[in-house]
Amino acid sequence: MSKPNYLKIMRDLREDADKTQKDLADVLGTSQTMYARYERGANELPIRHLMTLCDYYHISADDFLGRKK
């Protein structure tokens, strides 16, 4: 089974912003290890973290999730 599209978007957003996984883990109030697990799909990203990342990047949840309109 292929990985969800949002995992690539999540990584691309971070890299485009020149941020480390640790930087984003700090934004979410979690560890770098847990953030890395979210980014590679080993753990599901909690809704509260999705909302925080959308606010951080100033994008909608649909854009973050790669949903087509």
N, C-alpha and C positions, 0 to 999 in steps of 0.2 A: 504494500500500500504506500502511495506517495505521501510526502509530508504536506501539511496544510500550507497554502500560499502565504499565510500571514507570518510564518517563520522566516521566510526570505525577506519579506517586507520589514519585519522587526529588525533583522540584522542590517539590511540596507539603510534603514532610517538612522540607526546608531552609527554606522560607518560614515554615512554622508554628513552627519553632525560632528564627526571626528571625536566621538566619545568612546570610552572603554566600557566593557561589561561592568566593571566596578563603578564607573560613573553612574550608569543607569541603575545598578543595584542600590546605590545610595539614594537615588531619587525615589525608588520604590520602598526603601526601608528594609531591604533584604540583603542576603550575602551575594557575592560575585558568583559563588558556586551555584546558588539557586537560580540566579538570573541566567547563567549559562545553560542550566537545565531547561528553563523556559524557552530560550532561544533555539535550542536544538530539538525541542519537542519531547524531551524526556519527562517533563512535568507540564501539566496544563496551566496556562496563564490564568490566574484568577481575574474575575471581572473587575475587581477594584484596581488591579494593576493595569488592566487594559484601559480603563478610564484615565488613570494617572498618565500613562504613556500617550494617550490621545491628547490630553491637555498639554503635556510637555512638548509634543511635536506640532501642536495646533492643527490636528487633523481629525476627521470624523472616525468613528469606529468602523464604518463601512470601508473607508479608505485603508485603515490599518489592517482590516481583515481581507482586503482585496476583493470586496464584493462589487459586482458590476451593477450599474443602475439601469 
